[in-house]
């Protein structure tokens, strides 16, 4: 009996154990390896850059939770980030007002969220198809805008630049350690909102239900279209916030800004123990744990002196292992 | 029930990851005989493959002991600031005291980050045009930016003269001109303008230049060869070996001679004039030893030494490229470290490089450094 209870516990919490264990494993092994290599993972500077990098990934993955919970996937996030970042800088430079720029990209993000969700449902297309469509549109728009402007890198200027630099550098100090708190505050605020939406509202309940069984959810009288569109709207909002954080970090954008984020989101969620097929076992913690694990993995490999090519190999191996471990469904690993 | 597949996957990933990591680890060093400390310098290169990269890695490996430095080459992006900034941040965390970059992308934020961390930045094979014209104070005005060496000359008169003279003397009647977008490479547009002027004066016909947005000819201008069947020569002012040559071959136009900028050390070497199909009539590229310029500036800065004749603001040093127009020149070119990837073939070894540094040689001057860089192309 006791043995059965243990097995049941492992069955229910196995993926949590693996995802939290993965993060702890990364922290321990890279702390050791970086110190062997003569560098310090826990230096004030390194903690700062980890938080800076995590903030963008965390906000994106927290939003993407709603999409992946439905068993859907989105590969347009990267090109969306690129376009929103360009639009943000163009509007901010033109108006001199950061809030106007942010509202502009928020509006765009909600619109594309609506298109992403509604078109997929109305045309009965798999979500991946509409996201490919959006990725192409946004990718094309990004290149066109940059070519029209005629420069390779578009910088933020004037008052908006000063404000964002100030926000980026806001910190408090504990001894030698500097804590850049604005990024942490953004992660915390977005996480609290997402936790609330995901765990305490019908939105979270229904997206998980759609992931577990879309037909049953629909037959139980739920208008899944509205909820799908809402899920995409939440994701869009998070993409807009992440774009803002990205501009705050780099202060400039190019035609390749945002490249790779779509895949990074998926890998982060997987590392956090999120089943790509979605469903009731999806958890918000996957987004946070996954983002930290992904960034620490990347950061730690560099600090440990691992060459770029070997780093790719290690990441690929871990990715394959995590997919095999977290795959629950015999009939498919990937989202619908 | 234990799932063997999952356990095996976990075990496999752990064992392989740890085995890979086992090769890494304690690097470090002590002061050299001159009392100069050991330094770690990161080199960001804009691509992860090609003959130039192989040669640069071999060169850095060859000179590191003489300079008491270690170098780590990493890949940077030519269009994504965030990727470059993140990589530079990680290099700073990993203890690198200097960063040499071959792309001017995100330089403003990178310099701001490096200023905070006390890390120096220099450029190579890059004109830093964008920073020079749009972000001068943040980059060239920063005490942490040391300067850059350009990928060739800024004044392309001599290059244009050599290529157009060869085209004219070979009797070609109508020439196709191809460039990358002028917003990214304004110098290529300028070369195209100079070439057209020369052709106008010589009575050579040409097709107005087309811009390839970093795509191949077949992707960027799919009907170009059909629309211009009467051209008897192509001058690709952009990298023709990768972006034009494969499409000419695929279209069966191996009869079209190709003059091109850049050098890949593959098809362009194997099919140069008397070799292979003979399509390539010219190539040009910058000696990889040009990286010595930022290395010297960086090593001296880190060692606290300064040339007596150092410029007041960081410079964009232009050097003469290899311009290869004959089989004899290609034979000589193929003996350089650029083609062989063998450190023994360099024209500027570690000892010579050390002598260029003020921190190792009190007689060293900035003027001598510049003159040495200018002489790297030898007779080519």
HADDOCK unambig.tbl for C-alpha pairs under 7 A between the chains (distance, minus, plus):
assign (segid A and resid 33 and name CA) (segid B and resid 25 and name CA) 6.50 0.50 0.50
assign (segid A and resid 36 and name CA) (segid B and resid 25 and name CA) 5.75 0.50 0.50
assign (segid A and resid 36 and name CA) (segid B and resid 26 and name CA) 5.35 0.50 0.50
assign (segid A and resid 37 and name CA) (segid B and resid 25 and name CA) 4.70 0.50 0.50
assign (segid A and resid 37 and name CA) (segid B and resid 26 and name CA) 4.29 0.50 0.50
assign (segid A and resid 37 and name CA) (segid B and resid 27 and name CA) 5.90 0.50 0.50
assign (segid A and resid 38 and name CA) (segid B and resid 26 and name CA) 6.67 0.50 0.50
assign (segid A and resid 39 and name CA) (segid B and resid 94 and name CA) 5.38 0.50 0.50
assign (segid A and resid 39 and name CA) (segid B and resid 95 and name CA) 5.99 0.50 0.50
assign (segid A and resid 45 and name CA) (segid B and resid 93 and name CA) 6.84 0.50 0.50
assign (segid A and resid 46 and name CA) (segid B and resid 93 and name CA) 5.57 0.50 0.50
assign (segid A and resid 49 and name CA) (segid B and resid 89 and name CA) 6.84 0.50 0.50
assign (segid A and resid 150 and name CA) (segid B and resid 183 and name CA) 4.89 0.50 0.50
assign (segid A and resid 151 and name CA) (segid B and resid 183 and name CA) 5.70 0.50 0.50
assign (segid A and resid 151 and name CA) (segid B and resid 184 and name CA) 6.65 0.50 0.50
assign (segid A and resid 152 and name CA) (segid B and resid 184 and name CA) 6.15 0.50 0.50
assign (segid A and resid 153 and name CA) (segid B and resid 105 and name CA) 6.91 0.50 0.50
assign (segid A and resid 250 and name CA) (segid B and resid 81 and name CA) 6.61 0.50 0.50
assign (segid A and resid 250 and name CA) (segid B and resid 82 and name CA) 5.93 0.50 0.50
assign (segid A and resid 250 and name CA) (segid B and resid 109 and name CA) 5.66 0.50 0.50
assign (segid A and resid 251 and name CA) (segid B and resid 109 and name CA) 6.61 0.50 0.50
assign (segid A and resid 252 and name CA) (segid B and resid 106 and name CA) 6.97 0.50 0.50
assign (segid A and resid 253 and name CA) (segid B and resid 81 and name CA) 6.44 0.50 0.50
assign (segid A and resid 254 and name CA) (segid B and resid 79 and name CA) 5.49 0.50 0.50
assign (segid A and resid 254 and name CA) (segid B and resid 80 and name CA) 5.70 0.50 0.50
assign (segid A and resid 254 and name CA) (segid B and resid 81 and name CA) 6.68 0.50 0.50
assign (segid A and resid 255 and name CA) (segid B and resid 79 and name CA) 5.77 0.50 0.50
assign (segid A and resid 255 and name CA) (segid B and resid 80 and name CA) 6.94 0.50 0.50
assign (segid A and resid 256 and name CA) (segid B and resid 79 and name CA) 4.76 0.50 0.50
assign (segid A and resid 256 and name CA) (segid B and resid 80 and name CA) 4.61 0.50 0.50
assign (segid A and resid 257 and name CA) (segid B and resid 80 and name CA) 4.83 0.50 0.50
assign (segid A and resid 257 and name CA) (segid B and resid 81 and name CA) 6.76 0.50 0.50
assign (segid A and resid 257 and name CA) (segid B and resid 82 and name CA) 6.79 0.50 0.50
assign (segid A and resid 299 and name CA) (segid B and resid 90 and name CA) 6.05 0.50 0.50
assign (segid A and resid 302 and name CA) (segid B and resid 90 and name CA) 6.37 0.50 0.50
assign (segid A and resid 302 and name CA) (segid B and resid 91 and name CA) 6.97 0.50 0.50
assign (segid A and resid 302 and name CA) (segid B and resid 94 and name CA) 6.66 0.50 0.50
assign (segid A and resid 303 and name CA) (segid B and resid 93 and name CA) 6.75 0.50 0.50
assign (segid A and resid 303 and name CA) (segid B and resid 94 and name CA) 4.54 0.50 0.50
assign (segid A and resid 304 and name CA) (segid B and resid 24 and name CA) 6.77 0.50 0.50
assign (segid A and resid 304 and name CA) (segid B and resid 25 and name CA) 6.38 0.50 0.50
assign (segid A and resid 305 and name CA) (segid B and resid 24 and name CA) 5.89 0.50 0.50
assign (segid A and resid 305 and name CA) (segid B and resid 25 and name CA) 6.46 0.50 0.50
assign (segid A and resid 306 and name CA) (segid B and resid 21 and name CA) 6.83 0.50 0.50
assign (segid A and resid 306 and name CA) (segid B and resid 24 and name CA) 6.00 0.50 0.50
assign (segid A and resid 308 and name CA) (segid B and resid 74 and name CA) 6.36 0.50 0.50
assign (segid A and resid 314 and name CA) (segid B and resid 17 and name CA) 5.63 0.50 0.50
assign (segid A and resid 317 and name CA) (segid B and resid 13 and name CA) 5.61 0.50 0.50
assign (segid A and resid 318 and name CA) (segid B and resid 13 and name CA) 5.82 0.50 0.50
assign (segid A and resid 321 and name CA) (segid B and resid 9 and name CA) 5.07 0.50 0.50
assign (segid A and resid 321 and name CA) (segid B and resid 10 and name CA) 5.67 0.50 0.50
assign (segid A and resid 321 and name CA) (segid B and resid 13 and name CA) 6.19 0.50 0.50
assign (segid A and resid 324 and name CA) (segid B and resid 6 and name CA) 5.90 0.50 0.50
assign (segid A and resid 324 and name CA) (segid B and resid 9 and name CA) 6.86 0.50 0.50
assign (segid A and resid 325 and name CA) (segid B and resid 6 and name CA) 4.86 0.50 0.50
